[in-house]
């Protein structure tokens, strides 16, 4: 059961006196919802009037046209009202002490506004935030909260988490109907809020379109009464892709433990595809092992670890995990048919690990050996594609074709992403191209280091290198489930140029 201990109302207003009634009305209604009586509401309204007027008259130069924020937060003991602005610096200690007994018609009323605020509220603070501006903090206590430890006010609203259904229920797994796309979006929100890295999931109309054109295959689990339980999908990220990603896997909290995740995966494996499907890949988060275990159960085996690909703010409702650093992912893959032998040109210093990863996937490639004296790069310019996911602060560089100055061009893209403060940049090289064998070490001189492999990728069977842009990463906080993943994590750590720092 989740108790909602804080209710917050935020408002941004222009710094114009004509908006004073708006500020008063919003604060008054926030206070009324907290349970304050009419007489107290008038006191709060008067205190806020003085604070807002002070900002509007004195915080900014006349030629400025700024805004300020009002934040009302219900606390257990009462209501806190914060007025936040970035106006002229001010020293609260210079406010004159107001002495009404010394006032006459000729005297100044300096300090009267602050005195009135203190009279109406239980606490008033003026706080200098430096470059963050200034805050006027007002606190009004519930009448029975004047003493320590009392809470007062109306009962705090209680929001109950959906109760997990413990008894096993009968349900069906099938392709998604178009009218169920909205349920998929809702389920994603329940699981991750609005933090999911691919925003397609929050647009039901996009999900319908992707399923119609064969880019995506959505499976849903529904009860016998047709109540939505969960969703999983195969998604082709690019038009030329031969392998889809297993993604958008969500199960509503009340139906976790029914085995829906497993049945959805089984269904997708067997469903006919409109496009070529040489294999399936998936990313399993590495701040817990739950999804890693599921991948392993269905033969989607580990072949890479991409560090710090997602912000630590990504939510996993109902699943424990360490939220103190950016999220790393385990890359896993499964061939849909027996893999055909292909020649792989692995860089010599990584060939042993690459061989282990292919073996873990059930493949035995032919190991090619490039000429002892590498041929010069083609005179033509290299073909390089880039992608960036700004919400994830993660970018990808694909070398589709080697050419003259390829290292310089990759370096240029790397620098561009670093200037944009992108946290992690992944580089994809074609292992079927003999040039990769010779050039990998040159890219590693730029700061890239080993991440893993991906068969049948956008540039062929792929060697993945990764680069971390000043990311604070603790390897101890990364959870690897399989023995292969544990060994790979240590291998990556040994090649990470920043690990020792």
Phi, psi and omega in degrees: 000132184252122179264126180274101184269347181228130170242129184235135173241127180240142182216134174248127184234149171295151181277066181226135184300336180295343180267002179302315178300328178295314179300315181296319183295319181294314181295320180299316180291326175297318179292321179298320178293337176282345177106009179289144179282167186302317182299319179289325178301321179294323177295315179298316182297320180291318177298319179292322178303314180295318182293316180293317180299321178300318178293313185296328183269330192237345189283329188235155171292155187296331182278352180279154178228065188266186175233168172219161184249143170242126180236115178254123183233125176282121177255164177303330184261354181163212183238127174256133179238120180245127173252118187242129180213163179241058181266199183299134177305147187212142178255109182302334182292347181271358177294124181293148179283120184279127181234093184299330182292341181261000182282143167217186185297337183265346188276162180279150176261020181304135178088353184292322181297315179295322178298319180293320176303314181293329180288326184274333185249164178275339176204138178227128177227138171251118189241127177271122181257011181066231179299341179280358179095218182221156176230137166256117185251120180246139179229128174240120183271151168296152187301326181267014181252011180294328177274156183296139171089353179271147184254314176063187176073179180289164179299138180288131180297144181246128178249115183270134173292147176303138181283130179291130179281112186278324180286145180289135181239158177274139178205166182246152172237127185205178175292149181290133169278151185301323181286355177266357180300323179295326178292326177296314179298319178297319181296320177298317179296319180297327182275321189230006187061218176258030184264356186294141191291335182250108187284358173308325188295339182267003180241097183305323182294328176292319180299319178297314182296316180297323178288326180293321184268005175085001177290334184222144174238113182257130174245142179233151171252129181225146177290170178297339175268012177068031174271130184294133180246315185188178188209150169210155184214157166252128185230124172276117186283332183227154182301328183269003184295141174257350182230130176270160176265135170280114189208184180052045180265111180222139173229128179302144189307317186294343182253007176288139184100357179268356181082016183295321180304313181294316182292325177297317178298314180300317181298315182294325179298324186268344184290131177300141182254143177283338182243167176303140180221086180285337180186178179228137176235162181206154174250123177252129182296148185248019169263000165205168186254004186303305183289331178298318180297320180294318179300314182298324182298331183251025173070018174268097195260155188291138177217002178189161173225117179256117187277141169054041184279342184228150180294152181293346181282356178298129188266144172228085185294129177083001179237122181290155179181167180270114184264020190265359176210166178304149188273129173263160182228148173266123177271129181228155187213151174219127173289141177275335176227171177301123184293139177281144179297131175228159179269128182245131178255082182279139172301135188306322185285351177242002188298321182298315179291321179298321177297319178297321181292318177297319178298322179296334179268355179086026180239150177230090182285165171272132183268113180272153178237119179288164179300145180301327173250103185301140177293149178298150180295149178304147181292335180294153179295146177292156174257113184233130176247146178228151174220151176221137172251101187293325180294332178268345187055049183222136182231160180228139177238121180250123172267098182280330178210130178286154178192179181303138178064028182296322180295318179298319181292320176295318178299321179298315179293320178300314180298320179300314180293323180294320177298325177284002179063034173291131188287317182222143181231125181251137183247131184244123182237147183277112178289347178274356179259122181304334181296328180302323181300322183272331189268346183304316181299329179291322178290326178294334175294339178279352181111357175288152176215166190301139175233327181148200181227163172214110178294150172059032183281189184296332178248028184095195172297128199243136166265130181249126171247155182226156181222130178252125184264086178056045178265130176277107188231131173251118180295333180295339182269001179267127183260116176249131186269306186280161177296324178296316180295322179295317179294319180295320180299318178292325178295315179297317180300321181292337181257354177288116184295344182256356186299322182288348181273000000 
